[in-house]
Amino acid sequence: MKALADYVHSQGLKFGVYTSRGTYTCQMRPASLNYEAIDGASYCEWGLDYIKIDGCRGSQDMNTSWSRFHESFQQCITNGGRYILESVETCGDPDTCGQWVGTVSDLWRTGGDIQCNWNSVLAQMNANDRMVNIAKPGNFNDPDMLEVGNPGLTLDEQHSHFGMWCIASSPLLISTDIIHASKQTIILLTKTEAIEVNQDLGLNGRIQGRSVVLHKQPNTRVWVKPLADGKRYAVFLVNIGNTAQILTVSFTDLNFPGTSAAVRDLWNEKDIVNITNGVFTSSRAVPSHGSVFITLQ
């Protein structure tokens, strides 16, 4: 395993593995319950960069198991080893595990396993919204892997899926076959300005975009993220209805100061309009489950 990790690193890539805090993994392979320290030391010796710690088959005491792993990985760093990014499953309650999960892991799943259909994507994002106040630089809510490029979502739905994960500053973990991915898939997964929003630390460290309560617009979901430069607001609008519609949102609903702004289209990476009336309105009817991704400045 050390040789494999060295080869992966030689290619400029990171090396990760999977385990569970139970007796067995979800696939009934041996897992790590009561062997967290021993396994952690092995992962350190291998040169691991990333670990996914699942929640199947056994231990329900998340804090104890995750803490044992975390202590082992901290010892790895002390001994000159690599930093091991810890991804754990699951923490979706801000009032219970949300109060301490950031002390024992870097990121955590906020819901169940995503499926490659629109209802699942939206449900994952809704669950992720509950944890918005827990996310901060270095600690990330994870609504599960991206389904972009997999069968089951339209191209519009894939854009909306990717955009929601970007505005939420969630991990962009690709689950499709990159070697055989279509040109459309690669173009979407490399949307530079959308990814910049994902990576932006947010104003005052509030990295995750917040769901906006709309007072007038039906079948529309909106998230807003004030960016770290203190000047721009990233705004993501999605049509959750079954027919095309114009999408609109007021600056008041976004808590955007003033009534004037320059608007940039992040999907097409171009400036599109200057607003003076304090209301953004899409230039065309947005298809069912389609989206608009913009910044205001």
Secondary structure, DSSP 8 states (H G I E B T S, - for coil): -HHHHHHHHHTT---EEEEESSSB-TTS-B--TT-HHHHHHHHHHHT--EEEEE--SS---HHHHHHHHHHHHHHHHHTT----EEEES----TTTGGGTGGGT-SEEE-SS---SSHHHHHHHHHHHHTTTTT-BTTBEEE---B-TTSTTS-HHHHHHHHHHHHHTT----B-S-GGG--HHHHHHHT-HHHHHHHH---GGG--S-EE---SS-TTEEEEEEE-TTSS-EEEEEEE-SSS-B--EEEHHHHT-SSS-EEEEETTTTEEEEEESSSEEE-SS-B-TT-EEEEEE-
